[in-house]
Amino acid sequence: MTANTPDDTLDGIRTLLRPFNRQGIELTSSTSMREDLALDSLAVMELAAAIEDRFDIVLPLNLLAEIHTVGDLATRVATIREEEHA
């Protein structure tokens, strides 16, 4: 399991997103999951599995559908980690 600081979580999320970043755009906290990355449903499922493995958490089923930016995702993952590993 990786460290649980906001920066570590954001860095981990950006690392996991790199294979899905077909446009080669800069992955910042304000990068849009829908408009900038245009993830299809298979990519979303693969990303969710990768996040669960990397951070040792269980994501709610529709979490990624509710997330707008990379920063939002990192914040939500950090919150889930705190709740599950408290």
HELIX and SHEET records of a PDB file:
HELIX    1   1 PRO A    6  LEU A   17  1                                  12    
HELIX    2   2 ARG A   18  PHE A   20  5                                   3    
HELIX    3   3 SER A   41  PHE A   55  1                                  15    
HELIX    4   4 LEU A   63  GLU A   66  1                                   4    
HELIX    5   5 VAL A   70  GLU A   84  1                                  15    
END                                                                             
